[in-house]
């Protein structure tokens, strides 16, 4: 069977299974490129989240230092 029956396509478990099967069908070089791309994406996401969280913390500290009303925090 090459395709998942349409009655299962809305189930998240089968969606994930389909993604895994597609990755499993890649050649070795395609799989390496896929995982390298995924690593870059995850690294960039982690960097952006860290920067965002640091910005929030810095803004919170600055807000406390210049005594903004607590309704703004």
Phi and psi restraints in degrees (range 20) as a CNS / XPLOR table:
assign (resid 1 and name C) (resid 2 and name N)
       (resid 2 and name CA) (resid 2 and name C) 1.0 -96.2 20.0 2
assign (resid 2 and name N) (resid 2 and name CA)
       (resid 2 and name C) (resid 3 and name N) 1.0 -23.2 20.0 2
assign (resid 2 and name C) (resid 3 and name N)
       (resid 3 and name CA) (resid 3 and name C) 1.0 -125.6 20.0 2
assign (resid 3 and name N) (resid 3 and name CA)
       (resid 3 and name C) (resid 4 and name N) 1.0 149.0 20.0 2
assign (resid 3 and name C) (resid 4 and name N)
       (resid 4 and name CA) (resid 4 and name C) 1.0 -80.6 20.0 2
assign (resid 4 and name N) (resid 4 and name CA)
       (resid 4 and name C) (resid 5 and name N) 1.0 133.5 20.0 2
assign (resid 4 and name C) (resid 5 and name N)
       (resid 5 and name CA) (resid 5 and name C) 1.0 -56.2 20.0 2
assign (resid 5 and name N) (resid 5 and name CA)
       (resid 5 and name C) (resid 6 and name N) 1.0 145.1 20.0 2
assign (resid 5 and name C) (resid 6 and name N)
       (resid 6 and name CA) (resid 6 and name C) 1.0 -60.2 20.0 2
assign (resid 6 and name N) (resid 6 and name CA)
       (resid 6 and name C) (resid 7 and name N) 1.0 -24.8 20.0 2
assign (resid 6 and name C) (resid 7 and name N)
       (resid 7 and name CA) (resid 7 and name C) 1.0 -67.2 20.0 2
assign (resid 7 and name N) (resid 7 and name CA)
       (resid 7 and name C) (resid 8 and name N) 1.0 -18.8 20.0 2
assign (resid 7 and name C) (resid 8 and name N)
       (resid 8 and name CA) (resid 8 and name C) 1.0 -100.6 20.0 2
assign (resid 8 and name N) (resid 8 and name CA)
       (resid 8 and name C) (resid 9 and name N) 1.0 -8.3 20.0 2
assign (resid 8 and name C) (resid 9 and name N)
       (resid 9 and name CA) (resid 9 and name C) 1.0 -67.1 20.0 2
assign (resid 9 and name N) (resid 9 and name CA)
       (resid 9 and name C) (resid 10 and name N) 1.0 -21.8 20.0 2
assign (resid 9 and name C) (resid 10 and name N)
       (resid 10 and name CA) (resid 10 and name C) 1.0 -86.1 20.0 2
assign (resid 10 and name N) (resid 10 and name CA)
       (resid 10 and name C) (resid 11 and name N) 1.0 -10.9 20.0 2
assign (resid 10 and name C) (resid 11 and name N)
       (resid 11 and name CA) (resid 11 and name C) 1.0 -78.2 20.0 2
assign (resid 11 and name N) (resid 11 and name CA)
       (resid 11 and name C) (resid 12 and name N) 1.0 123.2 20.0 2
assign (resid 11 and name C) (resid 12 and name N)
       (resid 12 and name CA) (resid 12 and name C) 1.0 -58.1 20.0 2
assign (resid 12 and name N) (resid 12 and name CA)
       (resid 12 and name C) (resid 13 and name N) 1.0 -33.0 20.0 2
assign (resid 12 and name C) (resid 13 and name N)
       (resid 13 and name CA) (resid 13 and name C) 1.0 -63.2 20.0 2
assign (resid 13 and name N) (resid 13 and name CA)
       (resid 13 and name C) (resid 14 and name N) 1.0 -43.0 20.0 2
assign (resid 13 and name C) (resid 14 and name N)
       (resid 14 and name CA) (resid 14 and name C) 1.0 -72.8 20.0 2
assign (resid 14 and name N) (resid 14 and name CA)
       (resid 14 and name C) (resid 15 and name N) 1.0 -31.0 20.0 2
assign (resid 14 and name C) (resid 15 and name N)
       (resid 15 and name CA) (resid 15 and name C) 1.0 -63.6 20.0 2
assign (resid 15 and name N) (resid 15 and name CA)
       (resid 15 and name C) (resid 16 and name N) 1.0 -45.1 20.0 2
assign (resid 15 and name C) (resid 16 and name N)
       (resid 16 and name CA) (resid 16 and name C) 1.0 -65.2 20.0 2
assign (resid 16 and name N) (resid 16 and name CA)
       (resid 16 and name C) (resid 17 and name N) 1.0 -40.6 20.0 2
assign (resid 16 and name C) (resid 17 and name N)
       (resid 17 and name CA) (resid 17 and name C) 1.0 -60.2 20.0 2
assign (resid 17 and name N) (resid 17 and name CA)
       (resid 17 and name C) (resid 18 and name N) 1.0 -39.6 20.0 2
assign (resid 17 and name C) (resid 18 and name N)
       (resid 18 and name CA) (resid 18 and name C) 1.0 -63.5 20.0 2
assign (resid 18 and name N) (resid 18 and name CA)
       (resid 18 and name C) (resid 19 and name N) 1.0 -40.8 20.0 2
assign (resid 18 and name C) (resid 19 and name N)
       (resid 19 and name CA) (resid 19 and name C) 1.0 -64.1 20.0 2
assign (resid 19 and name N) (resid 19 and name CA)
       (resid 19 and name C) (resid 20 and name N) 1.0 -42.4 20.0 2
assign (resid 19 and name C) (resid 20 and name N)
       (resid 20 and name CA) (resid 20 and name C) 1.0 -62.6 20.0 2
assign (resid 20 and name N) (resid 20 and name CA)
       (resid 20 and name C) (resid 21 and name N) 1.0 -42.1 20.0 2
assign (resid 20 and name C) (resid 21 and name N)
       (resid 21 and name CA) (resid 21 and name C) 1.0 -64.0 20.0 2
assign (resid 21 and name N) (resid 21 and name CA)
       (resid 21 and name C) (resid 22 and name N) 1.0 -38.6 20.0 2
assign (resid 21 and name C) (resid 22 and name N)
       (resid 22 and name CA) (resid 22 and name C) 1.0 -65.5 20.0 2
assign (resid 22 and name N) (resid 22 and name CA)
       (resid 22 and name C) (resid 23 and name N) 1.0 -40.3 20.0 2
assign (resid 22 and name C) (resid 23 and name N)
       (resid 23 and name CA) (resid 23 and name C) 1.0 -66.9 20.0 2
assign (resid 23 and name N) (resid 23 and name CA)
       (resid 23 and name C) (resid 24 and name N) 1.0 -38.9 20.0 2
assign (resid 23 and name C) (resid 24 and name N)
       (resid 24 and name CA) (resid 24 and name C) 1.0 -64.8 20.0 2
assign (resid 24 and name N) (resid 24 and name CA)
       (resid 24 and name C) (resid 25 and name N) 1.0 -23.5 20.0 2
assign (resid 24 and name C) (resid 25 and name N)
       (resid 25 and name CA) (resid 25 and name C) 1.0 -85.1 20.0 2
assign (resid 25 and name N) (resid 25 and name CA)
       (resid 25 and name C) (resid 26 and name N) 1.0 -5.3 20.0 2
assign (resid 25 and name C) (resid 26 and name N)
       (resid 26 and name CA) (resid 26 and name C) 1.0 -73.5 20.0 2
assign (resid 26 and name N) (resid 26 and name CA)
       (resid 26 and name C) (resid 27 and name N) 1.0 153.8 20.0 2
assign (resid 26 and name C) (resid 27 and name N)
       (resid 27 and name CA) (resid 27 and name C) 1.0 -72.1 20.0 2
assign (resid 27 and name N) (resid 27 and name CA)
       (resid 27 and name C) (resid 28 and name N) 1.0 168.2 20.0 2
assign (resid 27 and name C) (resid 28 and name N)
       (resid 28 and name CA) (resid 28 and name C) 1.0 -57.8 20.0 2
assign (resid 28 and name N) (resid 28 and name CA)
       (resid 28 and name C) (resid 29 and name N) 1.0 -45.4 20.0 2
assign (resid 28 and name C) (resid 29 and name N)
       (resid 29 and name CA) (resid 29 and name C) 1.0 -68.5 20.0 2
assign (resid 29 and name N) (resid 29 and name CA)
       (resid 29 and name C) (resid 30 and name N) 1.0 -37.7 20.0 2
assign (resid 29 and name C) (resid 30 and name N)
       (resid 30 and name CA) (resid 30 and name C) 1.0 -65.5 20.0 2
assign (resid 30 and name N) (resid 30 and name CA)
       (resid 30 and name C) (resid 31 and name N) 1.0 -40.2 20.0 2
assign (resid 30 and name C) (resid 31 and name N)
       (resid 31 and name CA) (resid 31 and name C) 1.0 -64.9 20.0 2
assign (resid 31 and name N) (resid 31 and name CA)
       (resid 31 and name C) (resid 32 and name N) 1.0 -42.3 20.0 2
assign (resid 31 and name C) (resid 32 and name N)
       (resid 32 and name CA) (resid 32 and name C) 1.0 -61.1 20.0 2
assign (resid 32 and name N) (resid 32 and name CA)
       (resid 32 and name C) (resid 33 and name N) 1.0 -44.0 20.0 2
assign (resid 32 and name C) (resid 33 and name N)
       (resid 33 and name CA) (resid 33 and name C) 1.0 -64.2 20.0 2
assign (resid 33 and name N) (resid 33 and name CA)
       (resid 33 and name C) (resid 34 and name N) 1.0 -40.0 20.0 2
assign (resid 33 and name C) (resid 34 and name N)
       (resid 34 and name CA) (resid 34 and name C) 1.0 -62.1 20.0 2
assign (resid 34 and name N) (resid 34 and name CA)
       (resid 34 and name C) (resid 35 and name N) 1.0 -49.2 20.0 2
assign (resid 34 and name C) (resid 35 and name N)
       (resid 35 and name CA) (resid 35 and name C) 1.0 -67.2 20.0 2
assign (resid 35 and name N) (resid 35 and name CA)
       (resid 35 and name C) (resid 36 and name N) 1.0 -34.0 20.0 2
assign (resid 35 and name C) (resid 36 and name N)
       (resid 36 and name CA) (resid 36 and name C) 1.0 -65.3 20.0 2
assign (resid 36 and name N) (resid 36 and name CA)
       (resid 36 and name C) (resid 37 and name N) 1.0 -42.9 20.0 2
assign (resid 36 and name C) (resid 37 and name N)
       (resid 37 and name CA) (resid 37 and name C) 1.0 -63.4 20.0 2
assign (resid 37 and name N) (resid 37 and name CA)
       (resid 37 and name C) (resid 38 and name N) 1.0 -42.3 20.0 2
assign (resid 37 and name C) (resid 38 and name N)
       (resid 38 and name CA) (resid 38 and name C) 1.0 -63.6 20.0 2
assign (resid 38 and name N) (resid 38 and name CA)
       (resid 38 and name C) (resid 39 and name N) 1.0 -39.9 20.0 2
assign (resid 38 and name C) (resid 39 and name N)
       (resid 39 and name CA) (resid 39 and name C) 1.0 -63.1 20.0 2
assign (resid 39 and name N) (resid 39 and name CA)
       (resid 39 and name C) (resid 40 and name N) 1.0 -44.7 20.0 2
assign (resid 39 and name C) (resid 40 and name N)
       (resid 40 and name CA) (resid 40 and name C) 1.0 -61.9 20.0 2
assign (resid 40 and name N) (resid 40 and name CA)
       (resid 40 and name C) (resid 41 and name N) 1.0 -44.0 20.0 2
assign (resid 40 and name C) (resid 41 and name N)
       (resid 41 and name CA) (resid 41 and name C) 1.0 -59.9 20.0 2
assign (resid 41 and name N) (resid 41 and name CA)
       (resid 41 and name C) (resid 42 and name N) 1.0 -47.8 20.0 2
assign (resid 41 and name C) (resid 42 and name N)
       (resid 42 and name CA) (resid 42 and name C) 1.0 -66.1 20.0 2
assign (resid 42 and name N) (resid 42 and name CA)
       (resid 42 and name C) (resid 43 and name N) 1.0 -38.9 20.0 2
assign (resid 42 and name C) (resid 43 and name N)
       (resid 43 and name CA) (resid 43 and name C) 1.0 -62.1 20.0 2
assign (resid 43 and name N) (resid 43 and name CA)
       (resid 43 and name C) (resid 44 and name N) 1.0 -47.0 20.0 2
assign (resid 43 and name C) (resid 44 and name N)
       (resid 44 and name CA) (resid 44 and name C) 1.0 -63.5 20.0 2
assign (resid 44 and name N) (resid 44 and name CA)
       (resid 44 and name C) (resid 45 and name N) 1.0 -38.8 20.0 2
assign (resid 44 and name C) (resid 45 and name N)
       (resid 45 and name CA) (resid 45 and name C) 1.0 -63.6 20.0 2
assign (resid 45 and name N) (resid 45 and name CA)
       (resid 45 and name C) (resid 46 and name N) 1.0 -45.0 20.0 2
assign (resid 45 and name C) (resid 46 and name N)
       (resid 46 and name CA) (resid 46 and name C) 1.0 -62.6 20.0 2
assign (resid 46 and name N) (resid 46 and name CA)
       (resid 46 and name C) (resid 47 and name N) 1.0 -41.0 20.0 2
assign (resid 46 and name C) (resid 47 and name N)
       (resid 47 and name CA) (resid 47 and name C) 1.0 -63.0 20.0 2
assign (resid 47 and name N) (resid 47 and name CA)
       (resid 47 and name C) (resid 48 and name N) 1.0 -46.0 20.0 2
assign (resid 47 and name C) (resid 48 and name N)
       (resid 48 and name CA) (resid 48 and name C) 1.0 -63.1 20.0 2
assign (resid 48 and name N) (resid 48 and name CA)
       (resid 48 and name C) (resid 49 and name N) 1.0 -42.1 20.0 2
assign (resid 48 and name C) (resid 49 and name N)
       (resid 49 and name CA) (resid 49 and name C) 1.0 -64.7 20.0 2
assign (resid 49 and name N) (resid 49 and name CA)
       (resid 49 and name C) (resid 50 and name N) 1.0 -40.6 20.0 2
assign (resid 49 and name C) (resid 50 and name N)
       (resid 50 and name CA) (resid 50 and name C) 1.0 -63.2 20.0 2
assign (resid 50 and name N) (resid 50 and name CA)
       (resid 50 and name C) (resid 51 and name N) 1.0 -46.1 20.0 2
assign (resid 50 and name C) (resid 51 and name N)
       (resid 51 and name CA) (resid 51 and name C) 1.0 -61.1 20.0 2
assign (resid 51 and name N) (resid 51 and name CA)
       (resid 51 and name C) (resid 52 and name N) 1.0 -42.8 20.0 2
assign (resid 51 and name C) (resid 52 and name N)
       (resid 52 and name CA) (resid 52 and name C) 1.0 -62.0 20.0 2
assign (resid 52 and name N) (resid 52 and name CA)
       (resid 52 and name C) (resid 53 and name N) 1.0 -47.0 20.0 2
assign (resid 52 and name C) (resid 53 and name N)
       (resid 53 and name CA) (resid 53 and name C) 1.0 -65.0 20.0 2
assign (resid 53 and name N) (resid 53 and name CA)
       (resid 53 and name C) (resid 54 and name N) 1.0 -37.9 20.0 2
assign (resid 53 and name C) (resid 54 and name N)
       (resid 54 and name CA) (resid 54 and name C) 1.0 -66.5 20.0 2
assign (resid 54 and name N) (resid 54 and name CA)
       (resid 54 and name C) (resid 55 and name N) 1.0 -38.4 20.0 2
assign (resid 54 and name C) (resid 55 and name N)
       (resid 55 and name CA) (resid 55 and name C) 1.0 -64.4 20.0 2
assign (resid 55 and name N) (resid 55 and name CA)
       (resid 55 and name C) (resid 56 and name N) 1.0 -40.7 20.0 2
assign (resid 55 and name C) (resid 56 and name N)
       (resid 56 and name CA) (resid 56 and name C) 1.0 -63.4 20.0 2
assign (resid 56 and name N) (resid 56 and name CA)
       (resid 56 and name C) (resid 57 and name N) 1.0 -46.0 20.0 2
assign (resid 56 and name C) (resid 57 and name N)
       (resid 57 and name CA) (resid 57 and name C) 1.0 -62.4 20.0 2
assign (resid 57 and name N) (resid 57 and name CA)
       (resid 57 and name C) (resid 58 and name N) 1.0 -43.5 20.0 2
assign (resid 57 and name C) (resid 58 and name N)
       (resid 58 and name CA) (resid 58 and name C) 1.0 -63.8 20.0 2
assign (resid 58 and name N) (resid 58 and name CA)
       (resid 58 and name C) (resid 59 and name N) 1.0 -42.7 20.0 2
assign (resid 58 and name C) (resid 59 and name N)
       (resid 59 and name CA) (resid 59 and name C) 1.0 -63.9 20.0 2
assign (resid 59 and name N) (resid 59 and name CA)
       (resid 59 and name C) (resid 60 and name N) 1.0 -38.5 20.0 2
assign (resid 59 and name C) (resid 60 and name N)
       (resid 60 and name CA) (resid 60 and name C) 1.0 -63.6 20.0 2
assign (resid 60 and name N) (resid 60 and name CA)
       (resid 60 and name C) (resid 61 and name N) 1.0 -44.2 20.0 2
assign (resid 60 and name C) (resid 61 and name N)
       (resid 61 and name CA) (resid 61 and name C) 1.0 -63.9 20.0 2
assign (resid 61 and name N) (resid 61 and name CA)
       (resid 61 and name C) (resid 62 and name N) 1.0 -45.3 20.0 2
assign (resid 61 and name C) (resid 62 and name N)
       (resid 62 and name CA) (resid 62 and name C) 1.0 -62.6 20.0 2
assign (resid 62 and name N) (resid 62 and name CA)
       (resid 62 and name C) (resid 63 and name N) 1.0 -37.8 20.0 2
assign (resid 62 and name C) (resid 63 and name N)
       (resid 63 and name CA) (resid 63 and name C) 1.0 -62.9 20.0 2
assign (resid 63 and name N) (resid 63 and name CA)
       (resid 63 and name C) (resid 64 and name N) 1.0 -37.4 20.0 2
assign (resid 63 and name C) (resid 64 and name N)
       (resid 64 and name CA) (resid 64 and name C) 1.0 -69.9 20.0 2
assign (resid 64 and name N) (resid 64 and name CA)
       (resid 64 and name C) (resid 65 and name N) 1.0 -38.3 20.0 2
assign (resid 64 and name C) (resid 65 and name N)
       (resid 65 and name CA) (resid 65 and name C) 1.0 -66.7 20.0 2
assign (resid 65 and name N) (resid 65 and name CA)
       (resid 65 and name C) (resid 66 and name N) 1.0 -41.3 20.0 2
assign (resid 65 and name C) (resid 66 and name N)
       (resid 66 and name CA) (resid 66 and name C) 1.0 -94.6 20.0 2
assign (resid 66 and name N) (resid 66 and name CA)
       (resid 66 and name C) (resid 67 and name N) 1.0 12.7 20.0 2
assign (resid 66 and name C) (resid 67 and name N)
       (resid 67 and name CA) (resid 67 and name C) 1.0 57.1 20.0 2
assign (resid 67 and name N) (resid 67 and name CA)
       (resid 67 and name C) (resid 68 and name N) 1.0 50.5 20.0 2
assign (resid 67 and name C) (resid 68 and name N)
       (resid 68 and name CA) (resid 68 and name C) 1.0 -65.2 20.0 2
assign (resid 68 and name N) (resid 68 and name CA)
       (resid 68 and name C) (resid 69 and name N) 1.0 148.2 20.0 2
assign (resid 68 and name C) (resid 69 and name N)
       (resid 69 and name CA) (resid 69 and name C) 1.0 -58.6 20.0 2
assign (resid 69 and name N) (resid 69 and name CA)
       (resid 69 and name C) (resid 70 and name N) 1.0 146.3 20.0 2
assign (resid 69 and name C) (resid 70 and name N)
       (resid 70 and name CA) (resid 70 and name C) 1.0 -62.1 20.0 2
assign (resid 70 and name N) (resid 70 and name CA)
       (resid 70 and name C) (resid 71 and name N) 1.0 -20.7 20.0 2
assign (resid 70 and name C) (resid 71 and name N)
       (resid 71 and name CA) (resid 71 and name C) 1.0 -66.8 20.0 2
assign (resid 71 and name N) (resid 71 and name CA)
       (resid 71 and name C) (resid 72 and name N) 1.0 -19.4 20.0 2
assign (resid 71 and name C) (resid 72 and name N)
       (resid 72 and name CA) (resid 72 and name C) 1.0 -88.3 20.0 2
assign (resid 72 and name N) (resid 72 and name CA)
       (resid 72 and name C) (resid 73 and name N) 1.0 -11.1 20.0 2
